[in-house]
Amino acid sequence: MPYRWTETTDTHRLDAWPHQSMTPRGFSWFIGATAVLLVFPLIPVLGTPVLWVLLGFFVLALAGVWTAIRLNQTARSTREELTLSGETLTLRHTPPKGPAKEWDANPYWVTVQLRDDGPVEKYLTLRGNGREVELGSFLSPQEREGLFDDLTKLLH
């Protein structure tokens, strides 16, 4: 699961992050394999002017794949940290770009909701201190259900 609970004597902390299936080594292998597969159609046209036209498309395709994977890796740097210590429950959402967003409330008054009518399946929210915030939007529906159970037990 892409989240982890850490507990000390007076603090419970949840760290959540998006799935990270491709390692840097996997990225290198994928780009290399893509380049090799894109080169095969160029073999019959070696030594002809057509090679230069097709080579431009080869570079364009490889650059597109590279850019798409890099943008996805940037989006996966999102982090959420939920901390319960004493009389304060704090949620810190760190997006890939821009400042972090924080929300805090008294855990006694916080309600945890798991709804089916939200923008995603099994929409998990925390309500308290006059606001409702989303938690774990990048998690799968089953992971949000598990997190809902964990938070319900922790807060009640």
Contacts in CASP RR format, 6 or more apart in sequence:
PFRMAT RR
TARGET T0000
AUTHOR 0000-0000-0000
METHOD contacts of the structure
MODEL  1
MPYRWTETTDTHRLDAWPHQSMTPRGFSWFIGATAVLLVFPLIPVLGTPV
LWVLLGFFVLALAGVWTAIRLNQTARSTREELTLSGETLTLRHTPPKGPA
KEWDANPYWVTVQLRDDGPVEKYLTLRGNGREVELGSFLSPQEREGLFDD
LTKLLH
1 143 0 8 1.000
2 16 0 8 1.000
2 17 0 8 1.000
2 18 0 8 1.000
2 19 0 8 1.000
2 20 0 8 1.000
2 138 0 8 1.000
2 139 0 8 1.000
2 143 0 8 1.000
3 14 0 8 1.000
3 15 0 8 1.000
3 16 0 8 1.000
3 17 0 8 1.000
3 136 0 8 1.000
3 139 0 8 1.000
3 143 0 8 1.000
3 147 0 8 1.000
4 14 0 8 1.000
4 15 0 8 1.000
5 12 0 8 1.000
5 13 0 8 1.000
5 14 0 8 1.000
5 150 0 8 1.000
6 12 0 8 1.000
6 13 0 8 1.000
6 14 0 8 1.000
6 15 0 8 1.000
7 13 0 8 1.000
10 85 0 8 1.000
10 86 0 8 1.000
11 83 0 8 1.000
11 84 0 8 1.000
11 85 0 8 1.000
11 86 0 8 1.000
12 83 0 8 1.000
12 84 0 8 1.000
12 85 0 8 1.000
12 154 0 8 1.000
13 81 0 8 1.000
13 82 0 8 1.000
13 83 0 8 1.000
13 84 0 8 1.000
14 80 0 8 1.000
14 81 0 8 1.000
14 82 0 8 1.000
14 83 0 8 1.000
14 147 0 8 1.000
14 150 0 8 1.000
15 79 0 8 1.000
15 80 0 8 1.000
15 81 0 8 1.000
16 79 0 8 1.000
16 80 0 8 1.000
16 81 0 8 1.000
16 82 0 8 1.000
16 135 0 8 1.000
16 136 0 8 1.000
16 138 0 8 1.000
16 139 0 8 1.000
16 147 0 8 1.000
17 76 0 8 1.000
17 78 0 8 1.000
17 79 0 8 1.000
17 80 0 8 1.000
17 138 0 8 1.000
18 75 0 8 1.000
18 76 0 8 1.000
18 78 0 8 1.000
18 138 0 8 1.000
19 76 0 8 1.000
19 138 0 8 1.000
20 76 0 8 1.000
22 30 0 8 1.000
22 69 0 8 1.000
22 73 0 8 1.000
27 69 0 8 1.000
27 73 0 8 1.000
30 69 0 8 1.000
31 62 0 8 1.000
31 65 0 8 1.000
31 66 0 8 1.000
31 69 0 8 1.000
34 62 0 8 1.000
34 65 0 8 1.000
35 62 0 8 1.000
38 58 0 8 1.000
38 61 0 8 1.000
38 62 0 8 1.000
39 58 0 8 1.000
41 54 0 8 1.000
42 51 0 8 1.000
42 54 0 8 1.000
42 55 0 8 1.000
42 58 0 8 1.000
45 51 0 8 1.000
45 54 0 8 1.000
74 96 0 8 1.000
74 97 0 8 1.000
75 96 0 8 1.000
76 96 0 8 1.000
77 96 0 8 1.000
78 93 0 8 1.000
78 94 0 8 1.000
78 95 0 8 1.000
78 96 0 8 1.000
78 138 0 8 1.000
79 93 0 8 1.000
79 94 0 8 1.000
80 91 0 8 1.000
80 92 0 8 1.000
80 93 0 8 1.000
80 94 0 8 1.000
80 135 0 8 1.000
80 136 0 8 1.000
81 90 0 8 1.000
81 91 0 8 1.000
81 92 0 8 1.000
81 94 0 8 1.000
82 89 0 8 1.000
82 90 0 8 1.000
82 91 0 8 1.000
82 92 0 8 1.000
82 135 0 8 1.000
83 89 0 8 1.000
83 90 0 8 1.000
83 92 0 8 1.000
84 90 0 8 1.000
84 107 0 8 1.000
84 154 0 8 1.000
84 155 0 8 1.000
86 107 0 8 1.000
87 106 0 8 1.000
87 107 0 8 1.000
87 108 0 8 1.000
88 104 0 8 1.000
88 105 0 8 1.000
88 106 0 8 1.000
88 107 0 8 1.000
89 104 0 8 1.000
89 105 0 8 1.000
89 106 0 8 1.000
89 107 0 8 1.000
89 110 0 8 1.000
89 126 0 8 1.000
89 155 0 8 1.000
90 102 0 8 1.000
90 103 0 8 1.000
90 104 0 8 1.000
91 102 0 8 1.000
91 103 0 8 1.000
91 104 0 8 1.000
91 126 0 8 1.000
91 133 0 8 1.000
91 135 0 8 1.000
92 100 0 8 1.000
92 101 0 8 1.000
92 102 0 8 1.000
93 100 0 8 1.000
93 101 0 8 1.000
93 102 0 8 1.000
94 100 0 8 1.000
95 101 0 8 1.000
103 126 0 8 1.000
103 129 0 8 1.000
103 131 0 8 1.000
103 133 0 8 1.000
104 129 0 8 1.000
105 126 0 8 1.000
105 128 0 8 1.000
105 129 0 8 1.000
105 130 0 8 1.000
105 131 0 8 1.000
106 128 0 8 1.000
106 129 0 8 1.000
107 155 0 8 1.000
109 128 0 8 1.000
109 129 0 8 1.000
110 126 0 8 1.000
110 127 0 8 1.000
110 128 0 8 1.000
110 155 0 8 1.000
111 126 0 8 1.000
111 127 0 8 1.000
111 128 0 8 1.000
112 124 0 8 1.000
112 125 0 8 1.000
112 126 0 8 1.000
112 148 0 8 1.000
112 151 0 8 1.000
112 152 0 8 1.000
112 155 0 8 1.000
113 123 0 8 1.000
113 124 0 8 1.000
113 125 0 8 1.000
113 126 0 8 1.000
113 127 0 8 1.000
113 132 0 8 1.000
114 122 0 8 1.000
114 123 0 8 1.000
114 124 0 8 1.000
114 144 0 8 1.000
114 145 0 8 1.000
114 148 0 8 1.000
115 122 0 8 1.000
115 123 0 8 1.000
115 125 0 8 1.000
116 122 0 8 1.000
116 123 0 8 1.000
117 123 0 8 1.000
120 137 0 8 1.000
120 141 0 8 1.000
121 141 0 8 1.000
122 141 0 8 1.000
122 142 0 8 1.000
122 144 0 8 1.000
122 145 0 8 1.000
122 148 0 8 1.000
123 134 0 8 1.000
123 144 0 8 1.000
124 134 0 8 1.000
124 135 0 8 1.000
124 136 0 8 1.000
124 139 0 8 1.000
124 144 0 8 1.000
124 147 0 8 1.000
124 148 0 8 1.000
125 132 0 8 1.000
125 133 0 8 1.000
125 134 0 8 1.000
125 135 0 8 1.000
126 132 0 8 1.000
126 133 0 8 1.000
126 135 0 8 1.000
126 151 0 8 1.000
127 133 0 8 1.000
135 147 0 8 1.000
135 151 0 8 1.000
136 143 0 8 1.000
136 144 0 8 1.000
136 147 0 8 1.000
139 147 0 8 1.000
END
